[in-house]
Amino acid sequence: MGFIIMVSAAIIGILLLVAGIKNVKENWLWSLSIIIGITCIGFAIFLGLPH
């Protein structure tokens, strides 16, 4: 279950990051998308670390 959450968080984070970087000049919501994407990627890395 944790592996599925880690992989889905990484995929969603990468998609949000790419979409946010691509459209950053259009609206402030894309900047928020970049922040959320980085947070999701960080969460996935945290879940991947041995505890």
PDBQT receptor file of N, H, CA, C and O in Angstrom, charges set to zero:
ATOM      1  N   MET A   1       0.823  -1.196   0.000  1.00  0.00    +0.000 N 
ATOM      2  CA  MET A   1       0.000   0.000   0.000  1.00  0.00    +0.000 C 
ATOM      3  C   MET A   1       0.867   1.261   0.000  1.00  0.00    +0.000 C 
ATOM      4  O   MET A   1       0.568   2.217  -0.715  1.00  0.00    +0.000 OA
ATOM      5  N   GLY A   2       1.920   1.268   0.782  1.00  0.00    +0.000 N 
ATOM      6  H   GLY A   2       2.164   0.491   1.363  1.00  0.00    +0.000 HD
ATOM      7  CA  GLY A   2       2.804   2.428   0.829  1.00  0.00    +0.000 C 
ATOM      8  C   GLY A   2       3.524   2.663  -0.479  1.00  0.00    +0.000 C 
ATOM      9  O   GLY A   2       3.770   3.806  -0.866  1.00  0.00    +0.000 OA
ATOM     10  N   PHE A   3       3.866   1.569  -1.170  1.00  0.00    +0.000 N 
ATOM     11  H   PHE A   3       3.666   0.641  -0.856  1.00  0.00    +0.000 HD
ATOM     12  CA  PHE A   3       4.543   1.696  -2.455  1.00  0.00    +0.000 C 
ATOM     13  C   PHE A   3       3.630   2.351  -3.486  1.00  0.00    +0.000 C 
ATOM     14  O   PHE A   3       4.080   3.173  -4.284  1.00  0.00    +0.000 OA
ATOM     15  N   ILE A   4       2.352   1.988  -3.470  1.00  0.00    +0.000 N 
ATOM     16  H   ILE A   4       1.987   1.321  -2.821  1.00  0.00    +0.000 HD
ATOM     17  CA  ILE A   4       1.394   2.569  -4.415  1.00  0.00    +0.000 C 
ATOM     18  C   ILE A   4       1.232   4.063  -4.148  1.00  0.00    +0.000 C 
ATOM     19  O   ILE A   4       1.172   4.856  -5.088  1.00  0.00    +0.000 OA
ATOM     20  N   ILE A   5       1.161   4.447  -2.891  1.00  0.00    +0.000 N 
ATOM     21  H   ILE A   5       1.210   3.802  -2.128  1.00  0.00    +0.000 HD
ATOM     22  CA  ILE A   5       1.041   5.860  -2.536  1.00  0.00    +0.000 C 
ATOM     23  C   ILE A   5       2.296   6.616  -2.953  1.00  0.00    +0.000 C 
ATOM     24  O   ILE A   5       2.209   7.735  -3.458  1.00  0.00    +0.000 OA
ATOM     25  N   MET A   6       3.473   6.002  -2.741  1.00  0.00    +0.000 N 
ATOM     26  H   MET A   6       3.543   5.093  -2.331  1.00  0.00    +0.000 HD
ATOM     27  CA  MET A   6       4.729   6.649  -3.111  1.00  0.00    +0.000 C 
ATOM     28  C   MET A   6       4.795   6.874  -4.619  1.00  0.00    +0.000 C 
ATOM     29  O   MET A   6       5.147   7.967  -5.064  1.00  0.00    +0.000 OA
ATOM     30  N   VAL A   7       4.465   5.868  -5.398  1.00  0.00    +0.000 N 
ATOM     31  H   VAL A   7       4.180   4.981  -5.037  1.00  0.00    +0.000 HD
ATOM     32  CA  VAL A   7       4.543   5.986  -6.854  1.00  0.00    +0.000 C 
ATOM     33  C   VAL A   7       3.511   6.984  -7.378  1.00  0.00    +0.000 C 
ATOM     34  O   VAL A   7       3.821   7.790  -8.256  1.00  0.00    +0.000 OA
ATOM     35  N   SER A   8       2.298   6.936  -6.852  1.00  0.00    +0.000 N 
ATOM     36  H   SER A   8       2.046   6.282  -6.139  1.00  0.00    +0.000 HD
ATOM     37  CA  SER A   8       1.272   7.873  -7.322  1.00  0.00    +0.000 C 
ATOM     38  C   SER A   8       1.614   9.314  -6.935  1.00  0.00    +0.000 C 
ATOM     39  O   SER A   8       1.358  10.233  -7.712  1.00  0.00    +0.000 OA
ATOM     40  N   ALA A   9       2.184   9.522  -5.755  1.00  0.00    +0.000 N 
ATOM     41  H   ALA A   9       2.392   8.775  -5.123  1.00  0.00    +0.000 HD
ATOM     42  CA  ALA A   9       2.595  10.872  -5.358  1.00  0.00    +0.000 C 
ATOM     43  C   ALA A   9       3.707  11.381  -6.260  1.00  0.00    +0.000 C 
ATOM     44  O   ALA A   9       3.723  12.559  -6.618  1.00  0.00    +0.000 OA
ATOM     45  N   ALA A  10       4.634  10.511  -6.631  1.00  0.00    +0.000 N 
ATOM     46  H   ALA A  10       4.621   9.554  -6.341  1.00  0.00    +0.000 HD
ATOM     47  CA  ALA A  10       5.717  10.916  -7.521  1.00  0.00    +0.000 C 
ATOM     48  C   ALA A  10       5.184  11.263  -8.907  1.00  0.00    +0.000 C 
ATOM     49  O   ALA A  10       5.595  12.264  -9.495  1.00  0.00    +0.000 OA
ATOM     50  N   ILE A  11       4.281  10.453  -9.431  1.00  0.00    +0.000 N 
ATOM     51  H   ILE A  11       3.947   9.640  -8.953  1.00  0.00    +0.000 HD
ATOM     52  CA  ILE A  11       3.732  10.709 -10.765  1.00  0.00    +0.000 C 
ATOM     53  C   ILE A  11       2.914  12.002 -10.782  1.00  0.00    +0.000 C 
ATOM     54  O   ILE A  11       3.060  12.819 -11.691  1.00  0.00    +0.000 OA
ATOM     55  N   ILE A  12       2.060  12.185  -9.784  1.00  0.00    +0.000 N 
ATOM     56  H   ILE A  12       1.941  11.521  -9.046  1.00  0.00    +0.000 HD
ATOM     57  CA  ILE A  12       1.254  13.407  -9.713  1.00  0.00    +0.000 C 
ATOM     58  C   ILE A  12       2.158  14.625  -9.537  1.00  0.00    +0.000 C 
ATOM     59  O   ILE A  12       1.924  15.666 -10.153  1.00  0.00    +0.000 OA
ATOM     60  N   GLY A  13       3.181  14.502  -8.706  1.00  0.00    +0.000 N 
ATOM     61  H   GLY A  13       3.371  13.657  -8.206  1.00  0.00    +0.000 HD
ATOM     62  CA  GLY A  13       4.108  15.610  -8.499  1.00  0.00    +0.000 C 
ATOM     63  C   GLY A  13       4.850  15.990  -9.760  1.00  0.00    +0.000 C 
ATOM     64  O   GLY A  13       5.011  17.176 -10.050  1.00  0.00    +0.000 OA
ATOM     65  N   ILE A  14       5.307  15.002 -10.516  1.00  0.00    +0.000 N 
ATOM     66  H   ILE A  14       5.176  14.039 -10.280  1.00  0.00    +0.000 HD
ATOM     67  CA  ILE A  14       6.025  15.288 -11.759  1.00  0.00    +0.000 C 
ATOM     68  C   ILE A  14       5.093  15.941 -12.773  1.00  0.00    +0.000 C 
ATOM     69  O   ILE A  14       5.485  16.892 -13.451  1.00  0.00    +0.000 OA
ATOM     70  N   LEU A  15       3.868  15.442 -12.883  1.00  0.00    +0.000 N 
ATOM     71  H   LEU A  15       3.550  14.670 -12.333  1.00  0.00    +0.000 HD
ATOM     72  CA  LEU A  15       2.916  16.035 -13.828  1.00  0.00    +0.000 C 
ATOM     73  C   LEU A  15       2.584  17.481 -13.455  1.00  0.00    +0.000 C 
ATOM     74  O   LEU A  15       2.534  18.349 -14.327  1.00  0.00    +0.000 OA
ATOM     75  N   LEU A  16       2.359  17.741 -12.177  1.00  0.00    +0.000 N 
ATOM     76  H   LEU A  16       2.400  17.036 -11.469  1.00  0.00    +0.000 HD
ATOM     77  CA  LEU A  16       2.068  19.110 -11.746  1.00  0.00    +0.000 C 
ATOM     78  C   LEU A  16       3.262  20.031 -11.964  1.00  0.00    +0.000 C 
ATOM     79  O   LEU A  16       3.096  21.186 -12.357  1.00  0.00    +0.000 OA
ATOM     80  N   LEU A  17       4.454  19.526 -11.711  1.00  0.00    +0.000 N 
ATOM     81  H   LEU A  17       4.589  18.588 -11.392  1.00  0.00    +0.000 HD
ATOM     82  CA  LEU A  17       5.659  20.330 -11.891  1.00  0.00    +0.000 C 
ATOM     83  C   LEU A  17       5.860  20.686 -13.358  1.00  0.00    +0.000 C 
ATOM     84  O   LEU A  17       6.151  21.838 -13.678  1.00  0.00    +0.000 OA
ATOM     85  N   VAL A  18       5.711  19.720 -14.244  1.00  0.00    +0.000 N 
ATOM     86  H   VAL A  18       5.475  18.784 -13.983  1.00  0.00    +0.000 HD
ATOM     87  CA  VAL A  18       5.896  19.979 -15.676  1.00  0.00    +0.000 C 
ATOM     88  C   VAL A  18       4.826  20.937 -16.195  1.00  0.00    +0.000 C 
ATOM     89  O   VAL A  18       5.137  21.868 -16.938  1.00  0.00    +0.000 OA
ATOM     90  N   ALA A  19       3.572  20.714 -15.811  1.00  0.00    +0.000 N 
ATOM     91  H   ALA A  19       3.320  19.958 -15.208  1.00  0.00    +0.000 HD
ATOM     92  CA  ALA A  19       2.494  21.602 -16.257  1.00  0.00    +0.000 C 
ATOM     93  C   ALA A  19       2.679  23.007 -15.701  1.00  0.00    +0.000 C 
ATOM     94  O   ALA A  19       2.414  23.988 -16.396  1.00  0.00    +0.000 OA
ATOM     95  N   GLY A  20       3.128  23.113 -14.461  1.00  0.00    +0.000 N 
ATOM     96  H   GLY A  20       3.344  22.316 -13.897  1.00  0.00    +0.000 HD
ATOM     97  CA  GLY A  20       3.340  24.426 -13.863  1.00  0.00    +0.000 C 
ATOM     98  C   GLY A  20       4.471  25.188 -14.510  1.00  0.00    +0.000 C 
ATOM     99  O   GLY A  20       4.360  26.395 -14.729  1.00  0.00    +0.000 OA
ATOM    100  N   ILE A  21       5.565  24.504 -14.821  1.00  0.00    +0.000 N 
ATOM    101  H   ILE A  21       5.655  23.524 -14.643  1.00  0.00    +0.000 HD
ATOM    102  CA  ILE A  21       6.698  25.165 -15.469  1.00  0.00    +0.000 C 
ATOM    103  C   ILE A  21       6.320  25.585 -16.888  1.00  0.00    +0.000 C 
ATOM    104  O   ILE A  21       6.740  26.640 -17.363  1.00  0.00    +0.000 OA
ATOM    105  N   LYS A  22       5.535  24.764 -17.552  1.00  0.00    +0.000 N 
ATOM    106  H   LYS A  22       5.194  23.906 -17.167  1.00  0.00    +0.000 HD
ATOM    107  CA  LYS A  22       5.138  25.060 -18.926  1.00  0.00    +0.000 C 
ATOM    108  C   LYS A  22       4.233  26.287 -19.005  1.00  0.00    +0.000 C 
ATOM    109  O   LYS A  22       4.323  27.051 -19.966  1.00  0.00    +0.000 OA
ATOM    110  N   ASN A  23       3.369  26.491 -18.019  1.00  0.00    +0.000 N 
ATOM    111  H   ASN A  23       3.296  25.871 -17.238  1.00  0.00    +0.000 HD
ATOM    112  CA  ASN A  23       2.366  27.562 -18.070  1.00  0.00    +0.000 C 
ATOM    113  C   ASN A  23       2.535  28.600 -16.965  1.00  0.00    +0.000 C 
ATOM    114  O   ASN A  23       1.554  29.233 -16.575  1.00  0.00    +0.000 OA
ATOM    115  N   VAL A  24       3.730  28.790 -16.457  1.00  0.00    +0.000 N 
ATOM    116  H   VAL A  24       4.527  28.275 -16.774  1.00  0.00    +0.000 HD
ATOM    117  CA  VAL A  24       3.926  29.628 -15.273  1.00  0.00    +0.000 C 
ATOM    118  C   VAL A  24       3.570  31.096 -15.532  1.00  0.00    +0.000 C 
ATOM    119  O   VAL A  24       3.167  31.789 -14.599  1.00  0.00    +0.000 OA
ATOM    120  N   LYS A  25       3.702  31.580 -16.737  1.00  0.00    +0.000 N 
ATOM    121  H   LYS A  25       4.030  31.016 -17.495  1.00  0.00    +0.000 HD
ATOM    122  CA  LYS A  25       3.463  32.997 -17.003  1.00  0.00    +0.000 C 
ATOM    123  C   LYS A  25       1.975  33.326 -17.150  1.00  0.00    +0.000 C 
ATOM    124  O   LYS A  25       1.605  34.500 -17.116  1.00  0.00    +0.000 OA
ATOM    125  N   GLU A  26       1.120  32.321 -17.311  1.00  0.00    +0.000 N 
ATOM    126  H   GLU A  26       1.420  31.368 -17.339  1.00  0.00    +0.000 HD
ATOM    127  CA  GLU A  26      -0.287  32.586 -17.595  1.00  0.00    +0.000 C 
ATOM    128  C   GLU A  26      -1.095  32.985 -16.361  1.00  0.00    +0.000 C 
ATOM    129  O   GLU A  26      -1.917  33.899 -16.435  1.00  0.00    +0.000 OA
ATOM    130  N   ASN A  27      -0.878  32.323 -15.242  1.00  0.00    +0.000 N 
ATOM    131  H   ASN A  27      -0.211  31.581 -15.181  1.00  0.00    +0.000 HD
ATOM    132  CA  ASN A  27      -1.756  32.538 -14.096  1.00  0.00    +0.000 C 
ATOM    133  C   ASN A  27      -0.985  32.195 -12.822  1.00  0.00    +0.000 C 
ATOM    134  O   ASN A  27      -0.008  31.447 -12.865  1.00  0.00    +0.000 OA
ATOM    135  N   TRP A  28      -1.420  32.736 -11.702  1.00  0.00    +0.000 N 
ATOM    136  H   TRP A  28      -2.213  33.344 -11.667  1.00  0.00    +0.000 HD
ATOM    137  CA  TRP A  28      -0.744  32.447 -10.435  1.00  0.00    +0.000 C 
ATOM    138  C   TRP A  28      -1.032  31.029  -9.959  1.00  0.00    +0.000 C 
ATOM    139  O   TRP A  28      -0.289  30.499  -9.134  1.00  0.00    +0.000 OA
ATOM    140  N   LEU A  29      -2.096  30.405 -10.461  1.00  0.00    +0.000 N 
ATOM    141  H   LEU A  29      -2.699  30.836 -11.131  1.00  0.00    +0.000 HD
ATOM    142  CA  LEU A  29      -2.401  29.030 -10.056  1.00  0.00    +0.000 C 
ATOM    143  C   LEU A  29      -1.326  28.055 -10.519  1.00  0.00    +0.000 C 
ATOM    144  O   LEU A  29      -1.109  27.023  -9.885  1.00  0.00    +0.000 OA
ATOM    145  N   TRP A  30      -0.652  28.377 -11.622  1.00  0.00    +0.000 N 
ATOM    146  H   TRP A  30      -0.828  29.216 -12.136  1.00  0.00    +0.000 HD
ATOM    147  CA  TRP A  30       0.418  27.493 -12.091  1.00  0.00    +0.000 C 
ATOM    148  C   TRP A  30       1.610  27.550 -11.142  1.00  0.00    +0.000 C 
ATOM    149  O   TRP A  30       2.318  26.556 -10.985  1.00  0.00    +0.000 OA
ATOM    150  N   SER A  31       1.843  28.694 -10.510  1.00  0.00    +0.000 N 
ATOM    151  H   SER A  31       1.269  29.502 -10.638  1.00  0.00    +0.000 HD
ATOM    152  CA  SER A  31       2.901  28.767  -9.494  1.00  0.00    +0.000 C 
ATOM    153  C   SER A  31       2.540  27.897  -8.296  1.00  0.00    +0.000 C 
ATOM    154  O   SER A  31       3.403  27.237  -7.716  1.00  0.00    +0.000 OA
ATOM    155  N   LEU A  32       1.282  27.899  -7.934  1.00  0.00    +0.000 N 
ATOM    156  H   LEU A  32       0.581  28.435  -8.405  1.00  0.00    +0.000 HD
ATOM    157  CA  LEU A  32       0.809  27.025  -6.864  1.00  0.00    +0.000 C 
ATOM    158  C   LEU A  32       0.956  25.561  -7.264  1.00  0.00    +0.000 C 
ATOM    159  O   LEU A  32       1.257  24.709  -6.428  1.00  0.00    +0.000 OA
ATOM    160  N   SER A  33       0.745  25.276  -8.538  1.00  0.00    +0.000 N 
ATOM    161  H   SER A  33       0.501  25.968  -9.217  1.00  0.00    +0.000 HD
ATOM    162  CA  SER A  33       0.917  23.916  -9.047  1.00  0.00    +0.000 C 
ATOM    163  C   SER A  33       2.365  23.459  -8.908  1.00  0.00    +0.000 C 
ATOM    164  O   SER A  33       2.618  22.297  -8.593  1.00  0.00    +0.000 OA
ATOM    165  N   ILE A  34       3.307  24.353  -9.140  1.00  0.00    +0.000 N 
ATOM    166  H   ILE A  34       3.101  25.298  -9.396  1.00  0.00    +0.000 HD
ATOM    167  CA  ILE A  34       4.726  24.015  -8.980  1.00  0.00    +0.000 C 
ATOM    168  C   ILE A  34       5.023  23.681  -7.524  1.00  0.00    +0.000 C 
ATOM    169  O   ILE A  34       5.722  22.707  -7.242  1.00  0.00    +0.000 OA
ATOM    170  N   ILE A  35       4.503  24.473  -6.603  1.00  0.00    +0.000 N 
ATOM    171  H   ILE A  35       3.935  25.263  -6.831  1.00  0.00    +0.000 HD
ATOM    172  CA  ILE A  35       4.746  24.238  -5.177  1.00  0.00    +0.000 C 
ATOM    173  C   ILE A  35       4.146  22.907  -4.732  1.00  0.00    +0.000 C 
ATOM    174  O   ILE A  35       4.784  22.147  -4.004  1.00  0.00    +0.000 OA
ATOM    175  N   ILE A  36       2.923  22.627  -5.169  1.00  0.00    +0.000 N 
ATOM    176  H   ILE A  36       2.404  23.244  -5.761  1.00  0.00    +0.000 HD
ATOM    177  CA  ILE A  36       2.283  21.358  -4.810  1.00  0.00    +0.000 C 
ATOM    178  C   ILE A  36       3.032  20.186  -5.430  1.00  0.00    +0.000 C 
ATOM    179  O   ILE A  36       3.174  19.141  -4.796  1.00  0.00    +0.000 OA
ATOM    180  N   GLY A  37       3.510  20.344  -6.659  1.00  0.00    +0.000 N 
ATOM    181  H   GLY A  37       3.394  21.193  -7.175  1.00  0.00    +0.000 HD
ATOM    182  CA  GLY A  37       4.276  19.286  -7.312  1.00  0.00    +0.000 C 
ATOM    183  C   GLY A  37       5.570  18.973  -6.588  1.00  0.00    +0.000 C 
ATOM    184  O   GLY A  37       5.922  17.805  -6.418  1.00  0.00    +0.000 OA
ATOM    185  N   ILE A  38       6.283  20.005  -6.162  1.00  0.00    +0.000 N 
ATOM    186  H   ILE A  38       5.998  20.953  -6.300  1.00  0.00    +0.000 HD
ATOM    187  CA  ILE A  38       7.525  19.799  -5.409  1.00  0.00    +0.000 C 
ATOM    188  C   ILE A  38       7.228  19.123  -4.077  1.00  0.00    +0.000 C 
ATOM    189  O   ILE A  38       7.985  18.259  -3.636  1.00  0.00    +0.000 OA
ATOM    190  N   THR A  39       6.130  19.514  -3.435  1.00  0.00    +0.000 N 
ATOM    191  H   THR A  39       5.515  20.216  -3.794  1.00  0.00    +0.000 HD
ATOM    192  CA  THR A  39       5.744  18.889  -2.173  1.00  0.00    +0.000 C 
ATOM    193  C   THR A  39       5.421  17.412  -2.356  1.00  0.00    +0.000 C 
ATOM    194  O   THR A  39       5.820  16.583  -1.538  1.00  0.00    +0.000 OA
ATOM    195  N   CYS A  40       4.703  17.078  -3.423  1.00  0.00    +0.000 N 
ATOM    196  H   CYS A  40       4.379  17.752  -4.088  1.00  0.00    +0.000 HD
ATOM    197  CA  CYS A  40       4.374  15.665  -3.691  1.00  0.00    +0.000 C 
ATOM    198  C   CYS A  40       5.629  14.848  -3.963  1.00  0.00    +0.000 C 
ATOM    199  O   CYS A  40       5.749  13.716  -3.493  1.00  0.00    +0.000 OA
ATOM    200  N   ILE A  41       6.561  15.415  -4.718  1.00  0.00    +0.000 N 
ATOM    201  H   ILE A  41       6.464  16.334  -5.100  1.00  0.00    +0.000 HD
ATOM    202  CA  ILE A  41       7.808  14.701  -4.994  1.00  0.00    +0.000 C 
ATOM    203  C   ILE A  41       8.603  14.507  -3.706  1.00  0.00    +0.000 C 
ATOM    204  O   ILE A  41       9.168  13.437  -3.482  1.00  0.00    +0.000 OA
ATOM    205  N   GLY A  42       8.649  15.533  -2.862  1.00  0.00    +0.000 N 
ATOM    206  H   GLY A  42       8.189  16.402  -3.044  1.00  0.00    +0.000 HD
ATOM    207  CA  GLY A  42       9.328  15.399  -1.574  1.00  0.00    +0.000 C 
ATOM    208  C   GLY A  42       8.680  14.357  -0.687  1.00  0.00    +0.000 C 
ATOM    209  O   GLY A  42       9.374  13.620   0.014  1.00  0.00    +0.000 OA
ATOM    210  N   PHE A  43       7.357  14.285  -0.709  1.00  0.00    +0.000 N 
ATOM    211  H   PHE A  43       6.793  14.884  -1.278  1.00  0.00    +0.000 HD
ATOM    212  CA  PHE A  43       6.633  13.276   0.065  1.00  0.00    +0.000 C 
ATOM    213  C   PHE A  43       6.955  11.876  -0.446  1.00  0.00    +0.000 C 
ATOM    214  O   PHE A  43       7.122  10.947   0.345  1.00  0.00    +0.000 OA
ATOM    215  N   ALA A  44       7.040  11.722  -1.769  1.00  0.00    +0.000 N 
ATOM    216  H   ALA A  44       6.904  12.476  -2.412  1.00  0.00    +0.000 HD
ATOM    217  CA  ALA A  44       7.372  10.418  -2.343  1.00  0.00    +0.000 C 
ATOM    218  C   ALA A  44       8.795  10.005  -1.973  1.00  0.00    +0.000 C 
ATOM    219  O   ALA A  44       9.047   8.834  -1.690  1.00  0.00    +0.000 OA
ATOM    220  N   ILE A  45       9.716  10.953  -1.973  1.00  0.00    +0.000 N 
ATOM    221  H   ILE A  45       9.511  11.905  -2.203  1.00  0.00    +0.000 HD
ATOM    222  CA  ILE A  45      11.096  10.643  -1.569  1.00  0.00    +0.000 C 
ATOM    223  C   ILE A  45      11.135  10.251  -0.099  1.00  0.00    +0.000 C 
ATOM    224  O   ILE A  45      11.839   9.314   0.279  1.00  0.00    +0.000 OA
ATOM    225  N   PHE A  46      10.377  10.971   0.737  1.00  0.00    +0.000 N 
ATOM    226  H   PHE A  46       9.805  11.732   0.431  1.00  0.00    +0.000 HD
ATOM    227  CA  PHE A  46      10.326  10.642   2.157  1.00  0.00    +0.000 C 
ATOM    228  C   PHE A  46       9.786   9.236   2.381  1.00  0.00    +0.000 C 
ATOM    229  O   PHE A  46      10.299   8.503   3.226  1.00  0.00    +0.000 OA
ATOM    230  N   LEU A  47       8.749   8.851   1.626  1.00  0.00    +0.000 N 
ATOM    231  H   LEU A  47       8.332   9.447   0.940  1.00  0.00    +0.000 HD
ATOM    232  CA  LEU A  47       8.198   7.505   1.769  1.00  0.00    +0.000 C 
ATOM    233  C   LEU A  47       9.166   6.439   1.273  1.00  0.00    +0.000 C 
ATOM    234  O   LEU A  47       9.133   5.302   1.743  1.00  0.00    +0.000 OA
ATOM    235  N   GLY A  48      10.027   6.801   0.328  1.00  0.00    +0.000 N 
ATOM    236  H   GLY A  48      10.055   7.725  -0.054  1.00  0.00    +0.000 HD
ATOM    237  CA  GLY A  48      10.982   5.837  -0.206  1.00  0.00    +0.000 C 
ATOM    238  C   GLY A  48      12.181   5.599   0.692  1.00  0.00    +0.000 C 
ATOM    239  O   GLY A  48      12.875   4.594   0.542  1.00  0.00    +0.000 OA
ATOM    240  N   LEU A  49      12.435   6.507   1.622  1.00  0.00    +0.000 N 
ATOM    241  H   LEU A  49      11.871   7.324   1.744  1.00  0.00    +0.000 HD
ATOM    242  CA  LEU A  49      13.581   6.341   2.521  1.00  0.00    +0.000 C 
ATOM    243  C   LEU A  49      13.315   5.229   3.534  1.00  0.00    +0.000 C 
ATOM    244  O   LEU A  49      12.177   5.029   3.959  1.00  0.00    +0.000 OA
ATOM    245  N   PRO A  50      14.360   4.513   3.915  1.00  0.00    +0.000 N 
ATOM    246  CA  PRO A  50      14.154   3.489   4.951  1.00  0.00    +0.000 C 
ATOM    247  C   PRO A  50      13.883   4.144   6.304  1.00  0.00    +0.000 C 
ATOM    248  O   PRO A  50      14.521   5.132   6.671  1.00  0.00    +0.000 OA
ATOM    249  N   HIS A  51      12.953   3.594   7.017  1.00  0.00    +0.000 N 
ATOM    250  H   HIS A  51      12.435   2.792   6.719  1.00  0.00    +0.000 HD
ATOM    251  CA  HIS A  51      12.581   4.156   8.325  1.00  0.00    +0.000 C 
ATOM    252  C   HIS A  51      13.136   3.299   9.437  1.00  0.00    +0.000 C 
ATOM    253  O   HIS A  51      12.932   3.604  10.612  1.00  0.00    +0.000 OA
TER     254      HIS A  51
